[in-house]
Amino acid sequence: MALLQNSDILAQVKLAEIKLYQFSQDLQQKFKFIQEIRVIGAIAAWKLDLPILVIQQTAMLALKLGLYLRPIGNIVYILPPIYNLTNDLKIILPQIEELFIHLDQINRP
């Protein structure tokens, strides 16, 4: 509790929420298979209109990029740790975009 009371973590989470939402909107413009985006705090979720076989590959592809994602059905979630959030987002946002590039390539006939 002392850490939360004596730090700017909550402010960082709010900034992260804005950054994740803007980033997700940009992704949705680039990748038409992103049907819906949701962001709350440091949690982001993307509803994907992809074949289930492609979505099932998401977690493994993400791990290869150094990301830990949680796919549930056709929704993919990410929740980065908040203790180093600002720096972590600098690393993971390009990795997330790279993941969606791979998914787009897999999905093409």
C-alpha positions in Angstrom: 0.0 0.0 0.0 2.8 2.4 0.8 4.2 1.9 -2.7 0.9 2.9 -4.2 0.4 5.9 -1.9 4.0 7.2 -2.3 4.4 6.7 -6.1 3.0 7.9 -9.3 1.9 4.4 -10.4 -1.8 5.4 -10.7 -0.8 8.4 -12.9 1.3 6.1 -15.0 -1.5 3.6 -15.4 -3.8 6.4 -16.6 -1.2 7.6 -19.1 -0.8 4.0 -20.2 -4.5 3.6 -20.7 -4.5 6.6 -23.1 -1.4 5.4 -25.0 -2.8 1.8 -25.3 -6.2 3.1 -26.5 -4.5 5.4 -29.2 -2.2 2.5 -30.2 -5.2 0.1 -30.4 -7.1 2.6 -32.6 -4.1 2.8 -34.9 -3.9 -1.0 -35.1 -7.6 -1.2 -35.9 -7.1 1.1 -38.8 -4.1 -1.0 -40.1 -5.6 -4.4 -39.6 -9.2 -4.8 -40.6 -9.5 -8.1 -38.7 -9.5 -6.2 -35.4 -13.2 -5.9 -34.8 -13.3 -4.3 -31.4 -10.8 -2.8 -29.0 -11.1 -2.4 -25.2 -8.7 -0.7 -22.9 -9.0 -0.1 -19.2 -6.0 0.9 -17.2 -3.0 -1.1 -18.4 -5.2 -3.9 -19.8 -5.8 -4.0 -23.6 -8.0 -6.4 -25.5 -8.6 -6.9 -29.2 -11.5 -8.9 -30.7 -10.2 -10.6 -33.8 -12.1 -11.7 -36.8 -9.7 -14.5 -37.8 -10.1 -18.2 -38.3 -9.8 -20.1 -35.0 -6.6 -21.9 -36.3 -4.9 -18.5 -36.7 -6.1 -17.3 -33.3 -4.8 -20.4 -31.7 -1.3 -19.6 -33.0 -1.4 -16.1 -31.4 0.0 -17.1 -28.0 2.9 -19.0 -29.5 3.8 -16.3 -32.0 3.6 -13.7 -29.1 6.0 -15.8 -27.0 8.5 -15.8 -29.8 8.3 -12.0 -29.8 8.7 -11.9 -26.0 5.1 -11.1 -25.2 2.7 -12.9 -22.8 -0.8 -12.6 -24.2 -4.0 -14.3 -23.1 -6.2 -15.4 -25.9 -9.7 -16.3 -24.9 -11.9 -17.3 -27.8 -11.4 -14.7 -30.4 -10.2 -12.0 -27.9 -6.6 -11.4 -27.1 -5.6 -9.7 -23.9 -2.4 -8.1 -22.6 -1.7 -6.9 -19.1 1.8 -5.6 -18.7 3.2 -5.3 -15.1 2.6 -1.8 -13.8 5.9 -1.3 -11.8 7.8 -0.3 -15.0 4.9 0.5 -17.2 6.2 3.5 -19.2 9.4 1.7 -20.2 7.7 -1.6 -20.8 5.2 0.0 -23.2 8.1 1.3 -25.3 9.2 -2.3 -25.8 5.9 -4.1 -26.1 3.9 -1.8 -28.4 6.2 -2.5 -31.4 6.1 -6.2 -30.5 2.3 -6.2 -30.5 2.3 -4.5 -33.9 4.8 -7.1 -35.2 2.5 -9.8 -33.9 -0.5 -8.4 -35.8 1.7 -8.2 -38.9 2.4 -11.9 -38.6 -1.3 -12.7 -38.0 -2.2 -10.7 -41.1 0.4 -12.6 -43.2 -0.9 -16.0 -41.9 -4.5 -15.0 -42.7 -3.8 -14.1 -46.3 -4.8 -16.7 -48.9 
